[in-house]
């Protein structure tokens, strides 16, 4: 067996997907790993997790559990649309840039109608322009709007922004879907309740991300408009998303929600992002590409500086707007941020 290089296990900031499982999710999975229970979601752990979501969101929503975010978003949008419909999204939306055509695939052809945006956010005006662009039968009929919270560019939609978007959706008879892969980070950033940031602001469907928040796998799909959930269980089955041993997808949510870890993890990740942002502001040759609102920091730096970081073993992406993206997770340590800042300062000094 090939030995693992300890250097490969060091904390990285390329993605919050790099992090392991947080203790609350791990212990809850371990607690569920006893005895025999009914399969395919008819077990007490799945019921308990679904009720935990209903309590958290203060409403009797429909709750489903799937393996990953691509399935959650794609199946949710497919439940809102027929094949001849269109889904309005931002050009930087995850469903547009990183789902490999899955929303179109699972909806049997619904077209993504993409709105340009300098900030990575949808606006009521951009929705209105696409919803009214064409009314003829030769063009996909707009049926839904999807937004990413927090966005791929690290921004957070405020409650006021969401309500304005929901009003525009209502005016054009569009359902509103929220891709919440980092929904917990948005809640922590705004200091509001999950209900205020979703159904109380007009959101019909939320895909609540667990993987980036400290779980091994698993996303929850919450239908606040219960009519839109018709036959969603069949969609999950057909798409290979109905876990036979569902308790291992749902049990971690019990630990996350009942302990409050979902919010603590997100708040910690956000605080780490703010810490890095405050540390890099005084380094020559480095500047923030945009405000830090959740757990992402985007830095503008020369290729010489970025190459220097790579040579020192740091991983990061530059595919979103050209800036280098650094993500923070539930387990990020201040000491590792210190390591990064020290290397960044040295790389900047050498490049000057």
C-alpha positions in Angstrom: 0.0 0.0 0.0 1.3 3.4 -1.0 1.9 5.7 2.0 0.0 8.9 2.2 2.2 12.0 2.2 1.4 14.1 5.3 1.8 17.2 3.2 -1.2 16.1 1.2 -3.4 16.2 4.3 -2.7 19.8 5.3 -5.7 22.2 5.2 -6.3 23.8 1.9 -8.5 26.7 0.9 -9.3 25.7 -2.7 -12.7 24.4 -1.7 -14.8 23.8 1.4 -15.4 20.3 -0.1 -11.8 19.5 1.0 -12.8 19.4 4.7 -13.7 16.2 6.5 -16.9 15.4 8.5 -17.6 17.5 11.5 -18.1 15.7 14.9 -21.8 16.3 15.1 -22.5 14.7 11.7 -20.1 11.8 12.4 -21.6 11.0 15.8 -25.1 11.1 14.5 -24.1 8.6 11.7 -22.5 6.4 14.3 -25.6 6.5 16.4 -27.7 5.4 13.4 -25.3 2.6 12.7 -27.0 0.1 15.0 -29.6 -2.6 14.3 -31.9 -3.0 11.4 -34.3 -0.3 10.3 -36.7 0.0 7.4 -35.1 0.9 4.1 -35.8 3.7 1.5 -36.6 6.5 3.9 -39.2 4.9 6.1 -36.9 4.8 9.1 -37.1 6.9 12.3 -33.9 8.8 11.5 -35.3 10.2 8.2 -38.5 11.1 9.9 -36.6 12.9 12.7 -34.4 14.8 10.2 -37.4 15.9 8.2 -39.2 17.1 11.3 -36.0 18.9 12.4 -36.1 20.9 9.1 -39.7 21.7 9.6 -39.0 23.1 13.1 -35.9 25.0 11.8 -37.9 26.6 9.0 -41.0 27.1 11.1 -43.3 25.5 8.4 -44.7 22.2 7.3 -42.6 21.8 4.2 -42.0 18.7 2.1 -38.4 17.4 2.7 -36.4 15.0 0.6 -32.8 13.8 0.9 -30.4 13.2 -2.1 -26.8 12.4 -2.5 -25.4 15.7 -4.0 -26.1 19.2 -5.1 -26.2 18.5 -8.8 -29.1 16.1 -8.2 -30.8 18.4 -5.7 -30.8 21.4 -8.0 -31.5 19.5 -11.2 -34.4 17.4 -9.9 -35.9 20.4 -8.1 -35.9 22.5 -11.3 -37.2 19.5 -13.3 -40.2 19.4 -10.8 -40.9 23.1 -11.7 -40.7 22.8 -15.4 -41.8 21.0 -18.5 -39.4 20.3 -21.3 -40.5 23.4 -23.2 -40.0 25.8 -20.3 -37.1 28.1 -19.5 -35.3 28.7 -16.3 -33.9 32.2 -15.7 -30.5 32.2 -13.9 -27.4 34.4 -13.6 -24.5 33.8 -15.9 -22.4 32.9 -12.9 -25.0 30.5 -11.4 -23.8 27.1 -10.4 -26.5 25.4 -12.5 -25.1 27.2 -15.6 -21.4 26.9 -15.0 -20.9 23.6 -13.1 -23.7 21.2 -13.5 -22.6 19.7 -16.9 -26.1 20.2 -18.4 -27.8 18.2 -15.6 -30.7 20.6 -15.2 -31.5 20.3 -18.9 -31.0 16.6 -18.8 -33.3 15.8 -15.9 -36.0 18.2 -17.2 -35.9 16.6 -20.6 -34.8 19.8 -22.2 -35.8 22.9 -20.2 -33.5 25.7 -21.3 -31.5 27.9 -19.0 -32.1 31.5 -19.9 -28.9 33.3 -18.7 -28.8 36.9 -17.5 -25.5 38.8 -17.5 -24.4 40.2 -14.2 -21.2 42.0 -13.0 -21.9 41.1 -9.4 -22.9 37.4 -9.8 -26.5 38.2 -8.7 -29.8 38.2 -10.4 -31.9 41.4 -10.2 -35.6 42.0 -10.7 -34.8 43.9 -13.9 -32.8 41.1 -15.4 -35.6 38.6 -14.6 -38.1 41.0 -16.1 -36.1 41.4 -19.3 -35.8 37.6 -19.9 -39.4 36.9 -18.8 -40.8 39.4 -21.3 -38.1 39.1 -24.0 -40.3 36.9 -26.3 -43.9 35.7 -26.0 -44.1 33.6 -29.1 -44.4 29.9 -29.3 -41.0 29.5 -30.9 -39.1 30.5 -27.7 -39.0 28.5 -24.4 -41.6 29.8 -22.1 -40.1 31.1 -18.8 -41.4 29.1 -15.9 -38.9 29.4 -13.0 -36.1 31.4 -11.6 -33.1 30.0 -9.8 -30.6 31.9 -7.7 -27.5 30.8 -5.8 -27.2 31.7 -2.1 -24.5 32.5 -1.3 -23.4 33.1 -4.9 -20.5 31.6 -6.8 -18.9 35.0 -6.5 -19.1 35.0 -2.7 -22.0 37.5 -2.4 -25.1 37.1 -0.3 -28.7 38.1 -1.3 -30.3 40.2 1.4 -33.9 39.7 2.5 -34.9 42.9 0.7 -33.2 41.6 -2.6 -35.0 38.3 -2.3 -38.4 39.9 -1.7 -37.9 42.1 -4.7 -37.0 39.1 -6.9 -40.0 37.1 -5.5 -42.3 40.0 -6.4 -41.0 40.0 -9.9 -41.4 36.2 -10.1 -45.0 36.5 -8.9 -45.7 39.2 -11.6 -44.6 36.8 -14.3 -46.0 33.5 -12.7 -42.5 32.1 -12.2 -41.5 29.7 -9.4 -38.5 30.7 -7.3 -35.8 28.1 -6.6 -32.8 28.7 -4.3 -29.6 26.7 -4.8 -28.4 26.8 -1.2 -25.2 24.8 -1.4 -23.9 27.5 1.1 -27.2 28.6 2.4 -26.0 28.2 6.0 -23.2 30.7 5.3 -25.8 33.2 4.0 -27.9 32.8 7.2 -24.8 33.3 9.4 -23.8 36.3 7.4 -27.1 38.1 7.6 -28.0 37.0 11.2 -31.5 36.2 10.1 -33.6 33.0 10.4 -33.8 30.3 7.7 -37.5 31.1 7.4 -36.9 34.8 6.8 -34.3 33.9 4.1 -36.6 31.5 2.2 -40.4 31.1 2.3 -41.1 34.3 4.2 -39.2 36.1 1.3 -41.1 34.2 -1.4 -38.8 31.2 -2.1 -40.8 28.1 -3.3 -38.0 25.5 -3.2 -34.7 25.4 -1.4 -31.8 22.9 -1.9 -30.0 23.1 1.5 -26.3 22.0 1.2 -24.9 19.7 3.8 -21.6 18.6 2.1 -19.9 22.1 2.3 -21.2 22.6 5.8 -19.5 19.6 7.4 -21.2 16.4 6.2 -19.7 13.6 4.1 -22.5 13.8 1.5 -26.1 14.7 1.3 -28.3 17.6 0.4 -31.9 18.3 1.5 -34.6 19.5 -0.9 -37.3 21.5 0.8 -40.6 22.4 -0.9 -42.3 25.3 0.8 -44.9 25.3 -1.9 -45.9 21.7 -1.3 -47.9 21.4 -4.6 -44.6 21.6 -6.5 -43.4 18.4 -4.8 -45.9 16.2 -6.5 -44.2 12.9 -7.5 -40.8 14.2 -6.5 -40.1 10.9 -4.8 -40.5 9.2 -8.1 -38.0 11.7 -9.7 -35.5 10.8 -7.0 -35.9 7.1 -7.6 -35.6 7.4 -11.4 -32.5 9.5 -11.1 -30.7 7.1 -8.8 -31.1 9.4 -5.8 -33.3 7.2 -3.6 -30.9 5.7 -1.0 -31.8 2.3 0.1 -30.0 2.9 3.5 -31.5 6.4 3.7 -30.6 6.7 7.4 -27.0 7.4 6.5 -28.1 10.4 4.4 -30.6 11.7 6.9 -29.0 10.9 10.3 -26.1 13.4 9.9 -28.8 16.2 9.4 -30.2 15.2 12.8 -26.9 15.9 14.5 -26.3 19.1 12.4 -29.6 20.7 13.1 -30.5 19.6 16.6 -27.0 20.6 17.9 -26.9 23.9 15.9 -23.7 22.8 14.2 -25.0 23.8 10.8 -25.0 27.5 11.9 -21.8 27.3 14.0 -19.9 25.7 11.2 -21.0 28.4 8.7 -20.3 31.2 11.1 -16.8 29.9 11.8 -16.1 29.6 8.0 -17.3 33.1 7.4 -15.2 34.5 10.3 -12.1 32.8 8.8 -12.8 34.4 5.4 -13.0 37.8 7.2 -9.8 37.1 9.0 -7.9 36.4 5.8 -9.5 39.5 4.1 -8.3 41.7 7.0 -4.8 40.2 6.8 -4.2 40.6 3.1 -5.3 44.2 2.8 -1.9 45.5 3.8 0.2 43.3 1.5 1.6 45.1 -1.5 0.5 43.6 -4.8 -2.7 42.0 -3.3 -6.2 43.3 -3.3 -9.7 42.0 -2.8 -11.6 41.4 -6.0 -15.0 41.9 -4.3 -16.5 42.3 -0.8 -16.3 39.3 1.5 -19.8 38.4 2.6 -19.7 34.6 3.3 -16.9 32.0 3.4 -15.2 33.0 0.1 -12.3 35.4 -0.5 -11.4 36.4 -4.0 -7.9 37.9 -4.4 -6.3 39.8 -7.3 -2.6 39.1 -7.7 0.0 38.8 -10.4 0.7 35.4 -12.0 4.2 35.5 -10.4 2.6 35.7 -6.9 0.0 33.0 -7.8 2.7 30.7 -9.2 4.7 31.3 -6.1 1.8 30.1 -3.9 1.3 27.0 -6.1 5.0 26.2 -5.8 4.6 26.2 -2.1 1.8 23.6 -2.3 -1.3 25.9 -2.1 -4.3 24.9 -4.1 -6.9 27.4 -5.4 -9.0 28.1 -8.4 -9.1 31.1 -10.8 -11.9 30.1 -13.0 -14.5 32.6 -11.6 -13.8 36.1 -12.9 -10.0 35.6 -13.1 -9.5 36.2 -9.4 -8.0 33.5 -7.1 -10.7 32.0 -4.9 -10.0 30.8 -1.3 -12.8 29.0 0.6 -13.0 28.3 4.3 -14.7 25.4 6.0 -15.9 24.4 9.5 -12.5 23.1 10.5 -10.2 25.9 9.3 -7.6 27.0 11.8 -6.1 30.4 12.4 -2.7 28.8 12.4 -3.2 27.5 8.9 -4.3 31.0 7.8 -1.1 32.3 9.4 0.8 29.9 7.2 -0.9 31.1 4.1 -0.5 34.8 4.9 3.2 34.3 5.6 3.7 32.5 2.2 1.6 35.2 0.5 3.7 38.0 1.9 6.9 36.2 0.8 5.6 35.5 -2.7 4.5 39.2 -3.0 7.9 40.4 -1.8 9.8 38.2 -4.3 7.5 39.3 -7.1 7.9 43.0 -6.5 
